[in-house]
Amino acid sequence: MLRTVFAVGLMAILGLIALKFIFGIFGFLFVVLFGLLFLALKIALIGLAVYFVIRILSPDTARRIRQKWSGA
């Protein structure tokens, strides 16, 4: 039982060291990735809002936009 506790502790410490190593080396890439992710999310939300406005004001235009993107 004591060996199991030590093994779990050792795996936890090795995992923390691995995470520190990965985020230390690739930290800049993660920052860029999350920055681009949030930028894409903002653009998608703005596009969704514009689509809903078009859908309310001009349903025919919204239908043509939907057909253009869905293909049917």
Secondary structure, DSSP 8 states (H G I E B T S, - for coil): -HHHHHHHHHHHHHHHHHHHHHHHHHHHHHHHHHHHHHHHHHHHHHHHHHHHHHHHH-HHHHHHHHHHHH--
